Amino acid sequence: PNLIFDIDVLVNKCIKENSALAQNRSIKIKYINPLQCNIFADETRLRRVIGNLINNGLSHASKNTEFTINIQKQHDKLIFNFTNIGNPIPE
């Protein structure tokens, strides 16, 4: 597995892999603050996690809305924020 990679490249791959779902549901994917930095992690596993979060977010978003991805760097951590508009999850 690739252990050092650019997180921005990985996120863009995951967006591309889910672009057909977004298009079918008329959802615009908005990637805020692309963060070009190399990280040390298991790329395959992180790709699966990010891809699943994007897929779930698109699957449960209302049609004709926007799905937002935002990554921020805080000290030595990356904060991922995925936002969609859809029906609330019942308690």
C-alpha positions as CSV (number, residue, x, y, z in Angstrom):
1,P,0.0,0.0,0.0
2,N,1.0,3.6,-0.7
3,L,1.9,5.2,2.7
4,I,2.8,8.7,1.6
5,F,0.5,10.5,-0.7
6,D,-1.2,13.9,-1.5
7,I,-4.6,14.0,0.3
8,D,-6.0,16.3,-2.4
9,V,-5.3,13.8,-5.1
10,L,-7.0,11.1,-3.1
11,V,-10.1,13.2,-2.4
12,N,-10.4,14.1,-6.1
13,K,-10.2,10.4,-7.0
14,C,-13.0,9.7,-4.6
15,I,-15.1,12.5,-6.0
16,K,-14.5,11.2,-9.5
17,E,-15.5,7.7,-8.5
18,N,-18.9,9.0,-7.1
19,S,-19.5,11.6,-9.9
20,A,-22.1,9.4,-11.7
21,L,-24.2,9.0,-8.5
22,A,-24.0,12.8,-8.0
23,Q,-25.0,13.4,-11.6
24,N,-27.9,10.9,-11.5
25,R,-29.3,12.7,-8.4
26,S,-28.6,16.2,-9.7
27,I,-26.3,16.9,-6.8
28,K,-23.4,19.3,-7.1
29,I,-20.2,18.3,-5.3
30,K,-18.4,21.3,-3.9
31,Y,-14.8,20.7,-2.7
32,I,-13.9,23.7,-0.5
33,N,-10.3,24.4,0.4
34,P,-8.4,21.7,-1.5
35,L,-5.5,20.9,0.8
36,Q,-2.4,19.9,-1.1
37,C,-0.2,18.2,1.4
38,N,1.4,14.8,1.7
39,I,0.3,12.6,4.5
40,F,1.5,9.3,6.0
41,A,-1.4,6.8,6.1
42,D,-2.7,3.7,4.4
43,E,-4.0,5.2,1.1
44,T,-6.2,2.2,0.3
45,R,-8.0,2.2,3.6
46,L,-8.4,6.0,3.7
47,R,-9.7,5.9,0.1
48,R,-12.3,3.4,1.1
49,V,-13.4,5.5,4.1
50,I,-13.6,8.8,2.2
51,G,-15.3,7.1,-0.7
52,N,-17.9,5.6,1.6
53,L,-18.6,8.9,3.3
54,I,-19.0,10.6,-0.1
55,N,-21.2,7.8,-1.4
56,N,-23.4,7.8,1.8
57,G,-23.7,11.6,1.8
58,L,-24.8,11.6,-1.9
59,S,-27.2,8.6,-1.4
60,H,-29.0,10.3,1.5
61,A,-29.0,13.9,0.1
62,S,-32.0,15.4,-1.4
63,K,-32.0,15.7,-5.2
64,N,-31.0,19.0,-6.7
65,T,-28.9,20.0,-3.7
66,E,-25.2,20.5,-2.9
67,F,-22.8,18.1,-1.2
68,T,-19.8,19.9,0.4
69,I,-16.4,18.5,1.3
70,N,-14.1,20.6,3.4
71,I,-10.7,19.6,4.8
72,Q,-8.9,21.8,7.3
73,K,-5.5,21.4,8.8
74,Q,-5.3,22.1,12.5
75,H,-1.8,21.7,13.9
76,D,-0.8,18.1,13.0
77,K,-4.4,16.9,12.2
78,L,-6.7,17.0,9.3
79,I,-10.4,17.7,9.9
80,F,-12.8,16.4,7.3
81,N,-16.3,17.9,7.1
82,F,-18.9,16.4,4.7
83,T,-22.2,18.2,4.5
84,N,-25.4,17.4,2.6
85,I,-29.0,18.5,2.7
86,G,-31.5,15.7,3.2
87,N,-34.1,14.3,5.6
88,P,-33.0,14.3,9.2
89,I,-32.1,11.0,10.8
90,P,-34.8,9.9,13.3
91,E,-33.7,9.6,16.9
